[in-house]
């Protein structure tokens, strides 16, 4: 930094005071910039979480609809059953020409993992849920069929399930909860697509 030249008539104290004011202004500018940056990061983080919540609602509903289509789409004369594994939703081989009930296997938008919690009945998949313990931002104004998600304390409580009769999503299904592959929740998760046998 170039030294400030003072004229012989300028007192030393006024030059020091000017330097102090410049330094104070610089510190205030840096503090305000840091506050603005933290606010922007918070807004971005909340926006990102809201987008992931919307994606979870979409993906969870895709799984629920696919399970329902599989159940209701039993061939004539065949019993209606829920899928035993996710691959049954991708390629339903109960018909001569396999039918696709789900376009692809989606990862959990909240965790980014391929692992989902599974709601099972009779050893078959009746629904899915996120394994995230994070608290949702969305607490109200859910789409029809998912009003029971209001006020939940974690994404894990958002259950995307059908009833065994193929009806609407169950608000609080009384089904044993397991992870993918039918292992107990305390066991290590299996990736989607891995056969439990």
Phi and psi restraints in degrees (value plus and minus 20) as a CYANA .aco file:
   2 UNK   PHI     -95.1   -55.1
   2 UNK   PSI     110.1   150.1
   3 UNK   PHI     -85.4   -45.4
   3 UNK   PSI     123.1   163.1
   4 UNK   PHI     -99.9   -59.9
   4 UNK   PSI     107.6   147.6
   5 UNK   PHI    -110.5   -70.5
   5 UNK   PSI     113.3   153.3
   6 UNK   PHI    -130.2   -90.2
   6 UNK   PSI     126.3   166.3
   7 UNK   PHI     -96.1   -56.1
   7 UNK   PSI     139.0   179.0
   8 UNK   PHI     -78.4   -38.4
   8 UNK   PSI     -43.8    -3.8
   9 UNK   PHI    -108.7   -68.7
   9 UNK   PSI     -31.5     8.5
  10 UNK   PHI    -102.7   -62.7
  10 UNK   PSI     107.6   147.6
  11 UNK   PHI     -92.4   -52.4
  11 UNK   PSI     129.1   169.1
  12 UNK   PHI     -80.5   -40.5
  12 UNK   PSI     -58.9   -18.9
  13 UNK   PHI     -81.8   -41.8
  13 UNK   PSI     -55.6   -15.6
  14 UNK   PHI     -91.2   -51.2
  14 UNK   PSI     -51.9   -11.9
  15 UNK   PHI     -88.0   -48.0
  15 UNK   PSI     -64.2   -24.2
  16 UNK   PHI     -83.3   -43.3
  16 UNK   PSI     -58.0   -18.0
  17 UNK   PHI     -85.5   -45.5
  17 UNK   PSI     -60.8   -20.8
  18 UNK   PHI     -84.2   -44.2
  18 UNK   PSI     -62.7   -22.7
  19 UNK   PHI     -82.6   -42.6
  19 UNK   PSI     -62.2   -22.2
  20 UNK   PHI     -82.4   -42.4
  20 UNK   PSI     -60.4   -20.4
  21 UNK   PHI     -85.8   -45.8
  21 UNK   PSI     -59.9   -19.9
  22 UNK   PHI     -83.9   -43.9
  22 UNK   PSI     -64.1   -24.1
  23 UNK   PHI     -84.2   -44.2
  23 UNK   PSI     -61.6   -21.6
  24 UNK   PHI     -83.3   -43.3
  24 UNK   PSI     -62.4   -22.4
  25 UNK   PHI     -82.8   -42.8
  25 UNK   PSI     -60.0   -20.0
  26 UNK   PHI     -84.3   -44.3
  26 UNK   PSI     -64.3   -24.3
  27 UNK   PHI     -83.3   -43.3
  27 UNK   PSI     -61.6   -21.6
  28 UNK   PHI     -83.7   -43.7
  28 UNK   PSI     -60.9   -20.9
  29 UNK   PHI     -82.7   -42.7
  29 UNK   PSI     -63.1   -23.1
  30 UNK   PHI     -84.4   -44.4
  30 UNK   PSI     -60.9   -20.9
  31 UNK   PHI     -83.9   -43.9
  31 UNK   PSI     -65.2   -25.2
  32 UNK   PHI     -84.0   -44.0
  32 UNK   PSI     -58.4   -18.4
  33 UNK   PHI     -83.3   -43.3
  33 UNK   PSI     -61.2   -21.2
  34 UNK   PHI     -85.3   -45.3
  34 UNK   PSI     -61.1   -21.1
  35 UNK   PHI     -83.3   -43.3
  35 UNK   PSI     -64.2   -24.2
  36 UNK   PHI     -82.4   -42.4
  36 UNK   PSI     -59.6   -19.6
  37 UNK   PHI     -86.2   -46.2
  37 UNK   PSI     -62.9   -22.9
  38 UNK   PHI     -83.3   -43.3
  38 UNK   PSI     -59.4   -19.4
  39 UNK   PHI     -83.5   -43.5
  39 UNK   PSI     -63.1   -23.1
  40 UNK   PHI     -83.3   -43.3
  40 UNK   PSI     -59.9   -19.9
  41 UNK   PHI     -85.4   -45.4
  41 UNK   PSI     -61.7   -21.7
  42 UNK   PHI     -81.9   -41.9
  42 UNK   PSI     -64.9   -24.9
  43 UNK   PHI     -83.2   -43.2
  43 UNK   PSI     -63.9   -23.9
  44 UNK   PHI     -82.6   -42.6
  44 UNK   PSI     -62.6   -22.6
  45 UNK   PHI     -83.0   -43.0
  45 UNK   PSI     -63.6   -23.6
  46 UNK   PHI     -86.8   -46.8
  46 UNK   PSI     -60.1   -20.1
  47 UNK   PHI     -82.5   -42.5
  47 UNK   PSI     -61.9   -21.9
  48 UNK   PHI     -84.6   -44.6
  48 UNK   PSI     -62.3   -22.3
  49 UNK   PHI     -85.6   -45.6
  49 UNK   PSI     -59.6   -19.6
  50 UNK   PHI     -83.4   -43.4
  50 UNK   PSI     -58.9   -18.9
  51 UNK   PHI     -84.6   -44.6
  51 UNK   PSI     -60.4   -20.4
  52 UNK   PHI     -87.9   -47.9
  52 UNK   PSI     -54.1   -14.1
  53 UNK   PHI     -82.9   -42.9
  53 UNK   PSI     -65.0   -25.0
  54 UNK   PHI     -81.7   -41.7
  54 UNK   PSI     -60.0   -20.0
  55 UNK   PHI     -86.5   -46.5
  55 UNK   PSI     -58.3   -18.3
  56 UNK   PHI     -82.7   -42.7
  56 UNK   PSI     -61.6   -21.6
  57 UNK   PHI     -81.9   -41.9
  57 UNK   PSI     -60.6   -20.6
  58 UNK   PHI     -87.5   -47.5
  58 UNK   PSI     -71.4   -31.4
  59 UNK   PHI     -84.9   -44.9
  59 UNK   PSI     -64.8   -24.8
  60 UNK   PHI     -79.2   -39.2
  60 UNK   PSI     -60.1   -20.1
  61 UNK   PHI     -89.7   -49.7
  61 UNK   PSI     -52.3   -12.3
  62 UNK   PHI     -82.3   -42.3
  62 UNK   PSI     -63.8   -23.8
  63 UNK   PHI     -84.0   -44.0
  63 UNK   PSI     -64.7   -24.7
  64 UNK   PHI     -80.8   -40.8
  64 UNK   PSI     -66.2   -26.2
  65 UNK   PHI     -83.5   -43.5
  65 UNK   PSI     -60.7   -20.7
  66 UNK   PHI     -83.8   -43.8
  66 UNK   PSI     -61.4   -21.4
  67 UNK   PHI     -84.2   -44.2
  67 UNK   PSI     -62.5   -22.5
  68 UNK   PHI     -84.4   -44.4
  68 UNK   PSI     -63.0   -23.0
  69 UNK   PHI     -83.1   -43.1
  69 UNK   PSI     -60.6   -20.6
  70 UNK   PHI     -80.7   -40.7
  70 UNK   PSI     -65.9   -25.9
  71 UNK   PHI     -84.7   -44.7
  71 UNK   PSI     -68.1   -28.1
  72 UNK   PHI     -96.2   -56.2
  72 UNK   PSI     -38.8     1.2
  73 UNK   PHI    -110.4   -70.4
  73 UNK   PSI       4.6    44.6
  74 UNK   PHI     -82.7   -42.7
  74 UNK   PSI     120.2   160.2
  75 UNK   PHI     -80.5   -40.5
  75 UNK   PSI     134.4   174.4
  76 UNK   PHI     -75.1   -35.1
  76 UNK   PSI     112.1   152.1
  77 UNK   PHI      66.4   106.4
  77 UNK   PSI     -32.7     7.3
  78 UNK   PHI    -112.3   -72.3
  78 UNK   PSI     127.8   167.8
  79 UNK   PHI     -90.8   -50.8
  79 UNK   PSI     129.4   169.4
  80 UNK   PHI     -99.2   -59.2
  80 UNK   PSI     104.7   144.7
  81 UNK   PHI    -154.8  -114.8
  81 UNK   PSI     134.9   174.9
  82 UNK   PHI    -100.8   -60.8
  82 UNK   PSI     138.6   178.6
  83 UNK   PHI     -87.9   -47.9
  83 UNK   PSI     126.2   166.2
  84 UNK   PHI    -104.3   -64.3
  84 UNK   PSI     -47.3    -7.3
  85 UNK   PHI    -173.4  -133.4
  85 UNK   PSI     145.9   185.9
  86 UNK   PHI     -82.1   -42.1
  86 UNK   PSI     -53.5   -13.5
  87 UNK   PHI     -80.9   -40.9
  87 UNK   PSI     -47.4    -7.4
  88 UNK   PHI     -84.2   -44.2
  88 UNK   PSI     -47.3    -7.3
  89 UNK   PHI     -97.1   -57.1
  89 UNK   PSI     -49.6    -9.6
  90 UNK   PHI     -98.9   -58.9
  90 UNK   PSI     -53.7   -13.7
  91 UNK   PHI    -167.9  -127.9
  91 UNK   PSI      74.1   114.1
  92 UNK   PHI    -101.4   -61.4
  92 UNK   PSI      82.7   122.7
  93 UNK   PHI    -111.2   -71.2
  93 UNK   PSI       0.8    40.8
  94 UNK   PHI     -97.2   -57.2
  94 UNK   PSI     -29.7    10.3
  95 UNK   PHI    -131.1   -91.1
  95 UNK   PSI     139.4   179.4
  96 UNK   PHI     -78.2   -38.2
  96 UNK   PSI     -60.4   -20.4
  97 UNK   PHI    -124.8   -84.8
  97 UNK   PSI      95.4   135.4
  98 UNK   PHI     -74.8   -34.8
  98 UNK   PSI     122.0   162.0
  99 UNK   PHI    -128.7   -88.7
  99 UNK   PSI     119.8   159.8
 100 UNK   PHI    -122.3   -82.3
 100 UNK   PSI     100.0   140.0
 101 UNK   PHI    -116.8   -76.8
 101 UNK   PSI     -39.7     0.3
 102 UNK   PHI    -153.5  -113.5
 102 UNK   PSI     114.8   154.8
 103 UNK   PHI     -85.6   -45.6
 103 UNK   PSI     -64.3   -24.3
 104 UNK   PHI    -179.5  -139.5
 104 UNK   PSI     148.4   188.4
 105 UNK   PHI    -103.8   -63.8
 105 UNK   PSI     101.9   141.9
 106 UNK   PHI    -115.4   -75.4
 106 UNK   PSI     121.0   161.0
 107 UNK   PHI     -96.9   -56.9
 107 UNK   PSI     143.7   183.7
 108 UNK   PHI     -90.5   -50.5
 108 UNK   PSI      97.7   137.7
 109 UNK   PHI     -84.0   -44.0
 109 UNK   PSI     -44.9    -4.9
 110 UNK   PHI     -99.4   -59.4
 110 UNK   PSI     -68.1   -28.1
 111 UNK   PHI    -109.8   -69.8
 111 UNK   PSI     -41.3    -1.3
 112 UNK   PHI      57.9    97.9
 112 UNK   PSI     -16.6    23.4
 113 UNK   PHI    -116.5   -76.5
 113 UNK   PSI     137.3   177.3
 114 UNK   PHI     -99.6   -59.6
 114 UNK   PSI     -27.6    12.4
 115 UNK   PHI     -99.7   -59.7
 115 UNK   PSI     113.6   153.6
 116 UNK   PHI    -147.0  -107.0
 116 UNK   PSI     130.3   170.3
 117 UNK   PHI     -98.9   -58.9
 117 UNK   PSI     122.2   162.2
 118 UNK   PHI    -136.7   -96.7
 118 UNK   PSI     119.1   159.1
 119 UNK   PHI    -118.5   -78.5
 119 UNK   PSI     104.5   144.5
 120 UNK   PHI    -140.6  -100.6
 120 UNK   PSI     128.7   168.7
 121 UNK   PHI    -159.0  -119.0
 121 UNK   PSI     107.8   147.8
 122 UNK   PHI      40.0    80.0
 122 UNK   PSI      10.7    50.7
 123 UNK   PHI      57.8    97.8
 123 UNK   PSI     -15.3    24.7
 124 UNK   PHI    -136.4   -96.4
 124 UNK   PSI     137.1   177.1
 125 UNK   PHI     -98.5   -58.5
 125 UNK   PSI     101.5   141.5
 126 UNK   PHI    -130.7   -90.7
 126 UNK   PSI     -29.7    10.3
 127 UNK   PHI     157.3   197.3
 127 UNK   PSI     153.6   193.6
 128 UNK   PHI    -152.9  -112.9
 128 UNK   PSI     141.3   181.3
 129 UNK   PHI    -174.9  -134.9
 129 UNK   PSI     136.1   176.1
 130 UNK   PHI     -91.1   -51.1
 130 UNK   PSI     128.7   168.7
 131 UNK   PHI    -111.9   -71.9
 131 UNK   PSI     -14.4    25.6
 132 UNK   PHI     -95.9   -55.9
 132 UNK   PSI     115.3   155.3
 133 UNK   PHI    -113.1   -73.1
 133 UNK   PSI     -18.8    21.2
 134 UNK   PHI     -84.8   -44.8
 134 UNK   PSI     124.4   164.4
 135 UNK   PHI     -98.1   -58.1
 135 UNK   PSI     112.3   152.3
 136 UNK   PHI     -93.3   -53.3
 136 UNK   PSI     128.0   168.0
 137 UNK   PHI     -96.7   -56.7
 137 UNK   PSI     -61.2   -21.2
 138 UNK   PHI     -92.9   -52.9
 138 UNK   PSI     104.8   144.8
 139 UNK   PHI    -146.2  -106.2
 139 UNK   PSI     -24.1    15.9
 140 UNK   PHI    -177.0  -137.0
 140 UNK   PSI     156.1   196.1
 141 UNK   PHI      40.4    80.4
 141 UNK   PSI      29.1    69.1
 142 UNK   PHI    -104.5   -64.5
 142 UNK   PSI     136.7   176.7
 143 UNK   PHI     -85.3   -45.3
 143 UNK   PSI     140.3   180.3
 144 UNK   PHI     -72.9   -32.9
 144 UNK   PSI     116.7   156.7
 145 UNK   PHI      74.1   114.1
 145 UNK   PSI     -36.4     3.6
 146 UNK   PHI    -142.1  -102.1
 146 UNK   PSI       1.1    41.1
 147 UNK   PHI     -82.8   -42.8
 147 UNK   PSI     -43.0    -3.0
 148 UNK   PHI     -87.7   -47.7
 148 UNK   PSI     -31.5     8.5
 149 UNK   PHI     -94.1   -54.1
 149 UNK   PSI     -36.3     3.7
 150 UNK   PHI     -80.1   -40.1
 150 UNK   PSI     113.4   153.4
 151 UNK   PHI      56.8    96.8
 151 UNK   PSI     -10.9    29.1
 152 UNK   PHI     -93.9   -53.9
 152 UNK   PSI     128.8   168.8
 153 UNK   PHI    -111.7   -71.7
 153 UNK   PSI     -31.6     8.4
 154 UNK   PHI    -172.7  -132.7
 154 UNK   PSI     139.2   179.2
 155 UNK   PHI     -84.1   -44.1
 155 UNK   PSI     -44.6    -4.6
 156 UNK   PHI     -79.2   -39.2
 156 UNK   PSI     -44.7    -4.7
 157 UNK   PHI    -105.5   -65.5
 157 UNK   PSI     -25.1    14.9
 158 UNK   PHI    -104.0   -64.0
 158 UNK   PSI      78.0   118.0
 159 UNK   PHI    -118.7   -78.7
 159 UNK   PSI     100.9   140.9
 160 UNK   PHI    -120.8   -80.8
 160 UNK   PSI      73.4   113.4
 161 UNK   PHI    -156.3  -116.3
 161 UNK   PSI     135.8   175.8
 162 UNK   PHI    -132.7   -92.7
 162 UNK   PSI     136.1   176.1
 163 UNK   PHI    -101.7   -61.7
 163 UNK   PSI     136.0   176.0
 164 UNK   PHI     -78.2   -38.2
 164 UNK   PSI     -39.5     0.5
 165 UNK   PHI    -103.1   -63.1
 165 UNK   PSI     -20.5    19.5
 166 UNK   PHI      63.0   103.0
 166 UNK   PSI      -6.1    33.9
 167 UNK   PHI     -97.9   -57.9
 167 UNK   PSI    -182.6  -142.6
 168 UNK   PHI     -88.2   -48.2
 168 UNK   PSI     149.1   189.1
 169 UNK   PHI     -77.0   -37.0
 169 UNK   PSI     119.7   159.7
 170 UNK   PHI     -97.6   -57.6
 170 UNK   PSI     110.6   150.6
 171 UNK   PHI     -85.0   -45.0
 171 UNK   PSI     -69.6   -29.6
 172 UNK   PHI    -156.7  -116.7
 172 UNK   PSI      56.6    96.6
 173 UNK   PHI     -81.4   -41.4
 173 UNK   PSI     113.0   153.0
 174 UNK   PHI    -110.4   -70.4
 174 UNK   PSI      40.4    80.4
 175 UNK   PHI    -136.0   -96.0
 175 UNK   PSI     125.2   165.2
 176 UNK   PHI     -85.3   -45.3
 176 UNK   PSI     113.4   153.4
 177 UNK   PHI    -111.1   -71.1
 177 UNK   PSI     111.7   151.7
 178 UNK   PHI    -158.7  -118.7
 178 UNK   PSI     148.7   188.7
 179 UNK   PHI    -108.6   -68.6
 179 UNK   PSI     155.6   195.6
 180 UNK   PHI     -74.7   -34.7
 180 UNK   PSI     115.6   155.6
 181 UNK   PHI      71.3   111.3
 181 UNK   PSI     -22.2    17.8
 182 UNK   PHI      58.9    98.9
 182 UNK   PSI      -6.4    33.6
 183 UNK   PHI    -105.5   -65.5
 183 UNK   PSI     138.6   178.6
 184 UNK   PHI     -84.4   -44.4
 184 UNK   PSI     130.7   170.7
 185 UNK   PHI     -77.0   -37.0
 185 UNK   PSI     -43.9    -3.9
 186 UNK   PHI    -101.2   -61.2
 186 UNK   PSI     -34.1     5.9
 187 UNK   PHI    -100.1   -60.1
 187 UNK   PSI     141.0   181.0
 188 UNK   PHI     -84.0   -44.0
 188 UNK   PSI     123.3   163.3
 189 UNK   PHI     -90.2   -50.2
 189 UNK   PSI     133.9   173.9
 190 UNK   PHI    -124.7   -84.7
 190 UNK   PSI     125.3   165.3
 191 UNK   PHI     -89.2   -49.2
 191 UNK   PSI     131.6   171.6
 192 UNK   PHI     -78.4   -38.4
 192 UNK   PSI     118.3   158.3
 193 UNK   PHI      79.3   119.3
 193 UNK   PSI     -32.8     7.2
 194 UNK   PHI    -104.9   -64.9
 194 UNK   PSI     108.1   148.1
 195 UNK   PHI     -91.5   -51.5
 195 UNK   PSI     114.8   154.8
 196 UNK   PHI     -87.7   -47.7
 196 UNK   PSI     -35.0     5.0
